[in-house]
Amino acid sequence: MLKGMRRHAIVRTLGRALILGLCGWTAGAAAGSSPLPAIKTVPGMPPVVDPRNLYSETAAGNFSPAVTGALPRIYVPDVSSNDVYVINPATLKVVDHYKVGINPQHIVPSWDLKTLWVTNNAQGRSDGSLTPINPWTGKPGHAIPVDDPYNMYFTPDGRSAIVVAEARRRLDFRNPHTMALQYSIPTPGCDGIDHGDFSIDGRYAIFTCEFAGSLAKVDLVHRKVVGYLKLAGHSRPQDIRVSPDGKVFYVADLDANGVFLVNGNTFRKIGFIPTGIGAHGLYPSRNSRDLYVSNRGSNYIPAPAHGKGSVSVIDFATRKVVANWPIPGGGSPDMGNVSADGRYLWLSGRFDNVVYRINTTTGRVKSIPVGWEPHGLTVWPQPGRYSLGHTGNLR
């Protein structure tokens, strides 16, 4: 088995080197060639340090001074028990849990990395809220009433929080500290607006429309939707992440059981990668080489426990699946993030009421019981200069 793993690693390394070499930017070739022109970003957005890799500043251990002294913790929102469980990743033990608002969906790091926000969207009700968590104490503060905060992002310049009001088909731009409303962008053609990611220059974002089976492209400069893109006949897009070079958006699709590839600038589909049943969450590795895809094991919500859940690993260079790790005994890997050192992928087991810690070298899984229906957990602290939101989309 060990020899087979080594052979796989050698073949994969040679294949990557060949592809990058043909593209003219292996490490040696890049050193002898002219650097790419700087990315012209929107005003106020931090510069793109490496135009070939917008995740360059999220490498293992590359912490911002803003997170110095933050407790190493895994924060887990439980949708049905209306609480947050806190795990110490060193001991794999639950060290705290507390009630928050109604239906907590995601734990979202703020743009300035100083607050973790719990998005309590109160499904079918009008008393949604955002609960701040102090990452130095791990304790919650007083909730702020906010309409339908299913998810939350931040503009690349840090001037606004973007509350994804799923039921309202709307993006609400708010003061990132007080959450006072600044303005809204209606997305009438985006039924089930859920997850988003941003262009390398910060000029636009693409959001998934779960119940419409499509994507919405939003011009952040002119504050309007500029187009919708239908993905397939039977499609339910979930998470979305941009490639390291900023050219391709990867879109996990629950019904298609894989990941669509979309050119962000032309806003057209350019490919599809089958992964597993119920493709849902997307997380780049700390070295920016791989994309981890959580396959929830079912196309239904809610779903039975112990489904055919797995994690697929996509090589960014080849756009191919290079590994697949099933959850032993079945499971429902949902959302989360990668540990600061890149050694583990932490995911909620949404319909199994557990959290998974998955070794990113071997795929070995450890499970930790938590509350009812864990969803968008975050790992904290994470490397990076600033957060664009969700469960830790840092750059």
Buried (B, 14 or more C-beta within 10 A) or exposed (E): EEEEEEEEEEEBEEBBEEBBEEEEBBEEEBEEEEEEEEBEBBEEBBEBEBBBBBBBBBBBEBBBEBBEEBBBBBBBBBBBBBBBBBBBBEEEEBEBBEEBBBBBBBBBBBBBBBBBBBBBBBBEEEEBBBBBBBBEEBEBEEBBBBBBBBBBBBBBBBBBBBBBBBBBBBBBBBEBEEBEEEEBBEBEBBBBBBBBBBBBBBBBBBBBBBBBBBBBBBBBEEEEBEBBBEBBEEBBBBBBBBBBBBBBBBBBBBBBBBBBBBEBBEBEBEEBBEBBBBBBBBBBBBEBBBBBBBBBBBBEEEBEBBBBBBBBBBBBBBBEBBBBBBBEEBBBBBBBBBBBEBBBBBBBBBBBBBBBBBEBEEBEBEBBEBBEBBBBBBBBBBBBBBBBBBBBBBB
